[in-house]
Structure formats: C-alpha cells, structure tokens
C-alpha cells in the first residue's frame, strides 16, 4: 500500500481550493457579462451548482467515475456510493483518497456551472436546480469515467486529456449548445445589442479563473513535482498567448483591441491548454494558446450566422477551445512530456490525431444528445424557460425577487426594487436617464438584418 506523501498532499489541498475558487470566479465573470437585470440570477446559477453537484458527487458521482468498471469501460460501479469503502487512511497514489475525490468534485462543479452561460437571462431557476444533479450523473460521470477511469474505454484507446478538454470543456460546450436550442433565443436576440453590463466585474472574474486554473491544470499532476511545474508554466503561457491572439484579431478586424476581448482571449487560451498542458512543450503551449485565441475570436460570432443563442459564448469559447486543444495534442505532443507518445509534428504520424478526433466526436455527440433529451423532458414537465414578462422586466426580480442594483434604473426603464421588496417603473423618457440598451455581445452582430453598432 502506498504511503501518503505530505508534500503532494499539501499541493493537492491548495489545488483543490484553487479549483473551487474558479466557480465563484466564473460567477463574477458571467455576472458581469449579462445585462444588469440578470446579474444575480447568473451568479446564483454558479453558486447553487456547488451545492447540488457536491451532494450527488458524494452520493453516487465519485463511484460512477472512479469505481470499478461495470463492463465495457462505460461506467464505474456502486462500491463507493455514499463514499463507502473509503477511510481516512485510504490512499490514491500518494494522496488521501478523500482529497483526490474532493479535487475531482471541484471539476464536476465547474463543468456544470459553465453550461449556465449558454442559457443566461431566460432559464427558470427551479428547472436549473433539477437539471444540474441529473446531468452530473448521466452526462458528466460517464464521460469522466471513459477518459479518466482506469478502465474507461477512451483511456484504454490511448486518447490524451490531461486536465479536462474532453471531460470539462467539450462536455460543457456541447451541453450548453443543446440547452440553448431547447430554450430558444432571448427576446431581442440579433436585433438588440446585449453588451456586458460591468466590464470590471468580468475582468475580476477572469483574474480569479486564471488564478484557479493553475490548480486545475498543475494540480492534475497529483503531486508537487517537475510535471506540475511544467504544466504550471504551460498554463501561464497559453493564457497570455490566447489574450494576444484575440487582441490581434480584434485590431485587424474591428480597428481596436478591447478589454472584453482580452479577457475572452485569456479564457480561450486556458481552455485549449487544459487537455494538452501535460503533453506539450512550452513552445507547444504558445502555439495552442495563440491558435485558440484566434479561432475562438471568430467562433463567438457563429451564433448570429446560424441562429442559436449561446448567450455568453460557451460554445464559441469552451466547445471550440476544447476541440482546438484536444486536437492539437495529435500534432504537438512531445515525447519528453508524454514519456512515449509523439504528435504528427514530432514524428509520431497520424495515429494520435485520429484517436483525439474520434474522442472529440463521440464525447461531443454524447453530451449534446443526452443533454438535449434531458432538457426537453424538464421543459415538458415543469417548463425550462421563464415567461416573456419576466424576461423583459428582469429575471432577477422574476426568479429571486431581488435586484443587484437597488437604486438604479435597469435596462429600458425597467423595474427598480424598493427597500421593502416593492418596485416602480420609470419610463425611458422621464428625463432622468437617457434611454439605453443593456448589454452582452463581444462584437457587433454580423447578421445582415441587424443594424450595425457604432
């Protein structure tokens, strides 16, 4: 039996806290991106995911992912239901198994929370609370077992995913697309500009995400060692490269770089390096981050062309960034990092690239299909979308009877919550405040029917 290493345990304790911090960071990031009348709902969707996923993970999720395979590499067994069979002295590698299970829990929490960005401003909170625990068990758990379970079929195939390009990014992106299609577009999509209402909040959220991402990636080494150090550097480099790549595109396309673009580029680079951080060199990380920043800066505009309302670009950044990072492993994997596998550009041929492409396709289709069906069932049972009246007046008031900004007039002269829970309506032409639009997209809509934004 392996002994617990105190250094590895200390590092994983810190990493677990860092990854958990990413979900509040995501809440602030998403909260700043939505319109002012929906910021509290957006933040609450992330925070409640912490509670919901924690419960189902400890009851069944950990067992389904890391329990003994039931056969075929499809799902773990039932031996760890309720964390049964795990004592304080149980060891996973060189760290306590309880700590390993908690570290993996933080990944599941973040993945569920990421999906909320695709359905911002229009989802019932009750439907979201029903969706999250079921989704965690029937979508996240199987895919995590396939990729990270010792007997998972994708793991046995030899597919490489160091910290969650398949399990976190592609799963959340494909699931977000499915739910966006179930709920349909927001009122005003493609006809009204919907910009971020608070860019400083967006940047604060990105800073917390970037900080936490070091635990996300380097913590996946499960030890305080040279691999963790290399992954740490790759994570930093890719985030920087993603930011620069996105800003260059903005400069050439729009004539100016933006703070929102810089923040989005950081996330794109971090998303793409997540699956590849332990398999590529520092030069490879630079390429991964740059390509992701460029590709995702264009991908966020596809929703206007194809008509799906991915509110906060979960598809454009997380799905596309995850695909970029996972596929680039097949090109840039270096033997010095992998200990054996080489990508195409390092003389390894097309084999690894084909494996990566197969995994991307299967995982994406599985997550999309199951999530779409689950979303439709919930929509049929209790309704997944708020009423048009709540969406127009503000989802914060409609779903939570609260407002983030008590004394401010919300979008289009929307409701202002009083000190005793009552609210009045100030029309847009009172003379007190000029009429204005309230927020959301990274760049003007390329839709020919929408008026260009100056």
TAZIKA-V311416 format. One record per residue. N is the residue number from 1. RES is the residue in three letters. SS is DSSP state (alpha for helix, beta for strand, coil for the rest). PHI is phi in whole degrees, -180 to 180 (none if undefined). PSI is psi in whole degrees, 0 to 359 (* if undefined). Layout:
# TAZIKA-V311416
N,RES,SS,PHI,PSI
N,RES,SS,PHI,PSI
This chain:
# TAZIKA-V311416
1,UNK,coil,none,134
2,UNK,coil,-68,149
3,UNK,coil,-94,151
4,UNK,coil,-73,130
5,UNK,coil,-96,121
6,UNK,alpha,-67,326
7,UNK,alpha,-67,314
8,UNK,alpha,-62,319
9,UNK,alpha,-65,318
10,UNK,alpha,-62,316
11,UNK,alpha,-65,320
12,UNK,alpha,-72,328
13,UNK,alpha,-61,314
14,UNK,alpha,-63,315
15,UNK,alpha,-63,321
16,UNK,alpha,-61,316
17,UNK,alpha,-64,321
18,UNK,alpha,-64,316
19,UNK,alpha,-68,322
20,UNK,alpha,-62,323
21,UNK,alpha,-62,335
22,UNK,alpha,-62,328
23,UNK,alpha,-70,314
24,UNK,alpha,-60,325
25,UNK,alpha,-62,318
26,UNK,alpha,-63,321
27,UNK,alpha,-60,317
28,UNK,alpha,-70,319
29,UNK,alpha,-59,307
30,UNK,alpha,-66,320
31,UNK,alpha,-61,321
32,UNK,alpha,-72,335
33,UNK,alpha,-79,334
34,UNK,coil,-85,175
35,UNK,coil,-72,157
36,UNK,alpha,-61,335
37,UNK,alpha,-82,2
38,UNK,alpha,-129,11
39,UNK,alpha,-67,318
40,UNK,alpha,-66,319
41,UNK,alpha,-61,319
42,UNK,alpha,-65,317
43,UNK,alpha,-66,318
44,UNK,alpha,-64,327
45,UNK,alpha,-62,324
46,UNK,alpha,-74,314
47,UNK,alpha,-65,320
48,UNK,alpha,-70,336
49,UNK,alpha,-62,327
50,UNK,alpha,-59,312
51,UNK,alpha,-69,314
52,UNK,alpha,-66,313
53,UNK,alpha,-69,324
54,UNK,alpha,-58,315
55,UNK,alpha,-64,309
56,UNK,alpha,-71,331
57,UNK,alpha,-66,315
58,UNK,alpha,-72,329
59,UNK,alpha,-74,310
60,UNK,alpha,-142,333
61,UNK,alpha,-59,313
62,UNK,alpha,-61,320
63,UNK,alpha,-66,319
64,UNK,alpha,-65,330
65,UNK,alpha,-88,311
66,UNK,alpha,-114,6
67,UNK,coil,-74,170
68,UNK,coil,-60,136
69,UNK,beta,-61,137
70,UNK,coil,-80,349
71,UNK,coil,132,132
72,UNK,coil,81,2
73,UNK,coil,70,26
74,UNK,coil,-100,328
75,UNK,coil,-161,146
76,UNK,beta,-76,168
77,UNK,coil,-87,197
78,UNK,coil,-108,6
79,UNK,coil,-70,342
80,UNK,coil,-109,22
81,UNK,alpha,-58,132
82,UNK,alpha,65,23
83,UNK,alpha,62,28
84,UNK,coil,-63,148
85,UNK,coil,78,5
86,UNK,coil,-116,114
87,UNK,coil,-101,165
88,UNK,coil,-58,337
89,UNK,coil,-92,356
90,UNK,coil,-66,141
91,UNK,beta,-123,137
92,UNK,beta,-116,107
93,UNK,coil,69,251
94,UNK,coil,-122,15
95,UNK,beta,-127,158
96,UNK,beta,-60,140
97,UNK,alpha,-65,328
98,UNK,alpha,-60,320
99,UNK,alpha,-69,317
100,UNK,alpha,-60,317
101,UNK,alpha,-64,322
102,UNK,alpha,-71,321
103,UNK,alpha,-58,313
104,UNK,alpha,-67,328
105,UNK,alpha,-58,319
106,UNK,alpha,-64,330
107,UNK,alpha,-67,315
108,UNK,alpha,-63,320
109,UNK,alpha,-60,309
110,UNK,alpha,-62,320
111,UNK,alpha,-61,315
112,UNK,alpha,-63,316
113,UNK,alpha,-63,325
114,UNK,alpha,-57,324
115,UNK,alpha,-61,329
116,UNK,alpha,-58,332
117,UNK,alpha,-64,334
118,UNK,alpha,-76,341
119,UNK,alpha,-123,26
120,UNK,coil,-59,146
121,UNK,coil,77,4
122,UNK,coil,-148,3
123,UNK,beta,-100,137
124,UNK,coil,-64,135
125,UNK,alpha,-66,324
126,UNK,alpha,-64,320
127,UNK,alpha,-67,321
128,UNK,alpha,-62,319
129,UNK,alpha,-67,331
130,UNK,alpha,-77,322
131,UNK,alpha,-65,313
132,UNK,alpha,-58,306
133,UNK,alpha,-66,323
134,UNK,alpha,-66,314
135,UNK,alpha,-59,318
136,UNK,alpha,-60,326
137,UNK,alpha,-86,325
138,UNK,alpha,-102,350
139,UNK,alpha,-118,301
140,UNK,alpha,-64,310
141,UNK,alpha,-60,312
142,UNK,alpha,-60,315
143,UNK,alpha,-65,318
144,UNK,alpha,-61,323
145,UNK,alpha,-67,317
146,UNK,alpha,-57,319
147,UNK,alpha,-92,318
148,UNK,alpha,-110,344
149,UNK,coil,-66,142
150,UNK,coil,-59,335
151,UNK,coil,-116,14
152,UNK,coil,-64,145
153,UNK,alpha,-68,327
154,UNK,alpha,-72,322
155,UNK,alpha,-63,317
156,UNK,alpha,-66,332
157,UNK,alpha,-69,339
158,UNK,coil,97,16
159,UNK,coil,-72,141
160,UNK,coil,-105,127
161,UNK,coil,-149,97
162,UNK,coil,-67,310
163,UNK,coil,-133,10
164,UNK,coil,128,26
165,UNK,alpha,-61,317
166,UNK,alpha,-79,309
167,UNK,alpha,-70,322
168,UNK,alpha,-103,303
169,UNK,alpha,-75,308
170,UNK,alpha,-69,321
171,UNK,alpha,-62,313
172,UNK,alpha,-68,320
173,UNK,alpha,-66,314
174,UNK,alpha,-66,321
175,UNK,alpha,-68,321
176,UNK,alpha,-63,319
177,UNK,alpha,-62,317
178,UNK,alpha,-61,313
179,UNK,alpha,-67,324
180,UNK,alpha,-61,323
181,UNK,alpha,-72,325
182,UNK,alpha,-64,315
183,UNK,alpha,-81,334
184,UNK,coil,83,172
185,UNK,coil,-75,156
186,UNK,coil,-64,155
187,UNK,coil,-64,125
188,UNK,coil,96,356
189,UNK,coil,-60,132
190,UNK,coil,75,358
191,UNK,coil,-122,337
192,UNK,coil,-120,138
193,UNK,coil,-69,135
194,UNK,coil,-130,79
195,UNK,coil,-89,164
196,UNK,coil,-59,136
197,UNK,coil,-86,346
198,UNK,coil,-151,90
199,UNK,alpha,-66,322
200,UNK,alpha,-58,323
201,UNK,alpha,-66,321
202,UNK,alpha,-60,313
203,UNK,alpha,-68,324
204,UNK,alpha,-63,316
205,UNK,alpha,-62,318
206,UNK,alpha,-64,320
207,UNK,alpha,-60,318
208,UNK,alpha,-67,321
209,UNK,alpha,-62,314
210,UNK,alpha,-62,316
211,UNK,alpha,-60,314
212,UNK,alpha,-69,333
213,UNK,alpha,-64,336
214,UNK,alpha,-65,324
215,UNK,alpha,-71,323
216,UNK,alpha,-58,309
217,UNK,alpha,-87,303
218,UNK,alpha,-68,331
219,UNK,alpha,-65,336
220,UNK,alpha,-69,350
221,UNK,alpha,-70,343
222,UNK,coil,59,25
223,UNK,coil,-168,157
224,UNK,coil,-89,87
225,UNK,coil,-146,184
226,UNK,alpha,-64,325
227,UNK,alpha,-63,316
228,UNK,alpha,-60,321
229,UNK,alpha,-65,316
230,UNK,alpha,-64,318
231,UNK,alpha,-65,322
232,UNK,alpha,-58,312
233,UNK,alpha,-64,316
234,UNK,alpha,-59,322
235,UNK,alpha,-65,317
236,UNK,alpha,-63,313
237,UNK,alpha,-62,315
238,UNK,alpha,-66,320
239,UNK,alpha,-61,317
240,UNK,alpha,-65,315
241,UNK,alpha,-65,321
242,UNK,alpha,-63,318
243,UNK,alpha,-61,313
244,UNK,alpha,-66,320
245,UNK,alpha,-62,316
246,UNK,alpha,-65,318
247,UNK,alpha,-66,323
248,UNK,alpha,-63,316
249,UNK,alpha,-61,314
250,UNK,alpha,-60,317
251,UNK,alpha,-62,316
252,UNK,alpha,-74,324
253,UNK,alpha,-86,317
254,UNK,alpha,-110,349
255,UNK,coil,91,359
256,UNK,coil,-163,141
257,UNK,coil,-81,151
258,UNK,coil,-122,157
259,UNK,alpha,-65,323
260,UNK,alpha,-65,319
261,UNK,alpha,-65,320
262,UNK,alpha,-61,315
263,UNK,alpha,-63,318
264,UNK,alpha,-66,323
265,UNK,alpha,-65,321
266,UNK,alpha,-58,311
267,UNK,alpha,-63,318
268,UNK,alpha,-60,315
269,UNK,alpha,-64,319
270,UNK,alpha,-68,321
271,UNK,alpha,-60,313
272,UNK,alpha,-69,328
273,UNK,alpha,-79,345
274,UNK,alpha,-55,310
275,UNK,alpha,-75,336
276,UNK,alpha,-106,356
277,UNK,coil,-60,330
278,UNK,coil,-95,4
279,UNK,coil,-122,350
280,UNK,coil,-118,159
281,UNK,coil,-78,178
282,UNK,alpha,-62,320
283,UNK,alpha,-63,320
284,UNK,alpha,-63,321
285,UNK,alpha,-63,324
286,UNK,alpha,-63,317
287,UNK,alpha,-67,314
288,UNK,alpha,-58,311
289,UNK,alpha,-64,318
290,UNK,alpha,-65,313
291,UNK,alpha,-61,318
292,UNK,alpha,-64,317
293,UNK,alpha,-60,318
294,UNK,alpha,-71,310
295,UNK,alpha,-63,313
296,UNK,alpha,-68,331
297,UNK,alpha,-65,332
298,UNK,alpha,-87,325
299,UNK,alpha,-65,332
300,UNK,coil,-67,342
301,UNK,coil,-89,353
302,UNK,alpha,-65,334
303,UNK,alpha,-64,329
304,UNK,alpha,-73,326
305,UNK,alpha,-72,320
306,UNK,alpha,-101,351
307,UNK,coil,86,12
308,UNK,coil,-97,135
309,UNK,coil,-97,83
310,UNK,coil,-86,90
311,UNK,coil,-50,309
312,UNK,coil,-113,25
313,UNK,coil,63,43
314,UNK,alpha,-66,322
315,UNK,alpha,-70,310
316,UNK,alpha,-65,328
317,UNK,alpha,-102,308
318,UNK,alpha,-81,314
319,UNK,alpha,-66,309
320,UNK,alpha,-68,320
321,UNK,alpha,-64,320
322,UNK,alpha,-65,321
323,UNK,alpha,-65,314
324,UNK,alpha,-58,309
325,UNK,alpha,-65,322
326,UNK,alpha,-71,318
327,UNK,alpha,-71,324
328,UNK,alpha,-66,341
329,UNK,alpha,-58,320
330,UNK,alpha,-65,342
331,UNK,alpha,-101,323
332,UNK,alpha,-113,359
333,UNK,coil,-57,131
334,UNK,coil,-115,136
335,UNK,alpha,-59,328
336,UNK,alpha,-63,336
337,UNK,alpha,-96,320
338,UNK,alpha,-84,337
339,UNK,coil,80,13
340,UNK,coil,172,316
341,UNK,coil,-83,136
342,UNK,coil,-125,143
343,UNK,coil,-80,175
344,UNK,alpha,-56,317
345,UNK,alpha,-75,352
346,UNK,alpha,-112,22
347,UNK,coil,85,15
348,UNK,coil,-91,357
349,UNK,coil,78,193
350,UNK,coil,-94,356
351,UNK,alpha,-59,310
352,UNK,alpha,-66,323
353,UNK,alpha,-63,320
354,UNK,alpha,-65,320
355,UNK,alpha,-63,316
356,UNK,alpha,-63,317
357,UNK,alpha,-65,321
358,UNK,alpha,-63,315
359,UNK,alpha,-64,318
360,UNK,alpha,-58,314
361,UNK,alpha,-65,311
362,UNK,alpha,-66,313
363,UNK,alpha,-64,316
364,UNK,alpha,-61,314
365,UNK,alpha,-67,320
366,UNK,alpha,-63,309
367,UNK,alpha,-62,318
368,UNK,alpha,-64,312
369,UNK,alpha,-65,309
370,UNK,alpha,-65,320
371,UNK,alpha,-66,319
372,UNK,alpha,-62,314
373,UNK,alpha,-64,315
374,UNK,alpha,-61,316
375,UNK,alpha,-61,319
376,UNK,alpha,-65,320
377,UNK,alpha,-64,313
378,UNK,alpha,-64,320
379,UNK,alpha,-62,321
380,UNK,alpha,-70,324
381,UNK,alpha,-77,309
382,UNK,alpha,-129,357
383,UNK,coil,82,131
384,UNK,coil,-102,343
385,UNK,beta,-112,143
386,UNK,coil,-71,166
387,UNK,coil,-69,160
388,UNK,alpha,-61,324
389,UNK,alpha,-63,316
390,UNK,alpha,-67,321
391,UNK,alpha,-65,321
392,UNK,alpha,-75,315
393,UNK,alpha,-76,335
394,UNK,coil,130,125
395,UNK,alpha,-71,334
396,UNK,alpha,-61,313
397,UNK,alpha,-69,318
398,UNK,alpha,-68,322
399,UNK,alpha,-100,335
400,UNK,alpha,-128,355
401,UNK,coil,55,38
402,UNK,coil,-140,164
403,UNK,coil,-136,139
404,UNK,coil,-70,331
405,UNK,coil,-124,92
406,UNK,coil,-58,322
407,UNK,coil,-113,19
408,UNK,coil,-108,145
409,UNK,coil,-77,127
410,UNK,coil,-84,187
411,UNK,alpha,-56,137
412,UNK,alpha,57,37
413,UNK,alpha,67,35
414,UNK,coil,-71,184
415,UNK,beta,-71,147
416,UNK,beta,-117,123
417,UNK,beta,-77,128
418,UNK,coil,-82,176
419,UNK,coil,-70,343
420,UNK,coil,-114,24
421,UNK,coil,86,0
422,UNK,coil,-96,162
423,UNK,beta,-145,153
424,UNK,beta,-117,175
425,UNK,beta,-121,123
426,UNK,coil,-103,121
427,UNK,coil,-68,163
428,UNK,coil,-73,353
429,UNK,coil,-120,33
430,UNK,coil,-74,341
431,UNK,coil,92,347
432,UNK,coil,-79,323
433,UNK,coil,-138,137
434,UNK,coil,-71,147
435,UNK,coil,-62,144
436,UNK,coil,-154,162
437,UNK,coil,-96,156
438,UNK,coil,-123,100
439,UNK,coil,54,164
440,UNK,coil,155,334
441,UNK,coil,-100,152
442,UNK,coil,-70,333
443,UNK,coil,-154,165
444,UNK,coil,-58,146
445,UNK,coil,-67,130
446,UNK,coil,-81,11
447,UNK,coil,-76,131
448,UNK,coil,-67,340
449,UNK,coil,-87,348
450,UNK,coil,-94,142
451,UNK,coil,-69,137
452,UNK,coil,-66,149
453,UNK,coil,-101,130
454,UNK,coil,-89,*
